[in-house]
């Protein structure tokens, strides 16, 4: 029942692994209420409502459901950070998936919108949230249509709204459309945007969403995949959830592997134990590098993450090991570069992305990102000088002071600088513009040197009579 | 080209009613305006300001931040070709050059007949299906130059119009909260007590 891929879920391969969030992808009509109800749909909600809210919160806390958006903070603990006795509290669902390399939340929204809705209901019940806003990236027309349809169905059937399933639990879920801005994936920017403003991140403190979020009220911002885990968790219990994966990274994780592999794809992997080598070379995953080429480098956790080389292939998908190795797991996105890759040009595609997406609030990011893009473009076009390469580090230093994380490399004889970094900006967009070019320059300096215009001093001799 | 139509004002009021504060409806209403006229007009922004309690400058301030809102007419079909890393690794540059040659325009411009606008886009969350593009935010995956030609032919011939609506229409399905089922949005300052289900007992 689990093997194969389906035309209706492009890029997804089930394999023979536990499926917590993708179990319905096999059905072509997985997004309908009918199919959802026929496959244990809204059972988790029903069992949740039969218990006190605090018990459900404990269940989620005990399962250590890690946030799947990038930071990896446990959802149960996040909910617990809201101050006592301050009402109302809101839930904002982060469906603004746009980190380069990331493709999972869109699948979850398009293929199983009811699962996400049930997750929102369970979270709102457990944490005492009065209203839920589903913020969906504007460019995802199909996801919006599927979620709008699912919401309409669920309202009509009594799963959302007043006195849900005849209980005293009531909740409205509002579908909100974004309009195209990467930075809005940052939780405080998401809240700004939801209030009708330009999506610029807010300074933390004081704007920690759990205490001071939407309309200044306690607000939980959770990623789509995080919430999609909750129906299964309620149906099967925290013990079954933690039985998958490792103690520090329980459950499964959605991972997208793209670039120069034989079979790019989205996989639900067992958290914490699956290694990068499994993912890139395993038969049930990407089946090796295209054309039998060698692997040159890979980005392990979305465009913002410092790069790895073949030296790091045996690391598992586990934050506590990837961090000290100099990078992060981020949003579960791996981008693979084979031996034919033009490294400076590849770095430019990412740096350009972050420079383009800077909201302009913090000077080091607004100016620094643009500078990095311009300098790197010059180098890629064969017009750069040695001074340009030095300047890249100088600009980077102004965004992220001190040592910037990078991977170890045996051939180059360099040791890893662990993640995270210090930063002079409010959010991660600025540092993310620097990460790819820093990794590329640190690990593949010779490719940059080869492109540099060497300026030699010309001896000028005075012409005398 | 103007203010929101009567029908859209009715929709706008329904959307505003879902939020504890009217200003939150700004972006959804901008989409509504863009759907009506194909782009966001100054008159529509003033009108939205009246509806949500903001000045037209504030509405423009918000609108101009977001990539999807256009302030002058664009082609009926907006073709966004992704150029971020995964797509770039898989041949996005070649695809862009091909599109430019085929349509005889540069990235960021519109054909003389007003049919096509080409844009270089950033990551579209389809990285395993690279190179990818969107036409009015409907996806095409693993696109080859030949497939791009066929797509442009089909769009020109109008054979895809049921799948791909004209620019401005984002979702063809809208959320409607039935009056008898909805809880209703309440301004945050009017909520002083904890939700009733947080009484230590089961809700059912």
Interface residues (C-beta under 8 A of the other chain):
Chain A: X10 X11 X46 X49 X50 X51 X52 X53 X54 X85 X87 X88 X97 X98 X99 X100 X101 X102 X103 X105 X106 X125 X128 X129 X130 X131 X137 X138 X139 X140 X141 X142 X144 X145 X148 X149 X151 X152 X155 X156 X158 X160 X161 X162 X164 X165 X166 X167 X168 X169 X170 X171 X172 X174 X175 X176 X177 X178 X179 X180 X181 X182 X193 X194 X195 X196 X197 X198 X199 X215 X216 X217 X256 X257 X258 X259 X260 X264 X265 X266 X299 X303 X333 X335 X337 X341 X345 X346 X349 X350 X353 X356 X357 X359
Chain B: X18 X19 X20 X21 X23 X24 X25 X26 X27 X28 X30 X31 X52 X54 X61 X62 X63 X65 X66 X67 X68 X69 X80 X83 X84 X85 X86 X88 X89 X90 X122 X123 X124 X125 X126 X127 X128 X129 X130 X134 X136 X137 X138 X139 X141 X170 X171 X172 X173 X174 X175 X176 X177 X178 X180 X181 X182 X183 X184 X185 X186 X188 X191 X192 X193 X194 X195 X196 X197 X198 X200 X201 X202 X203 X204
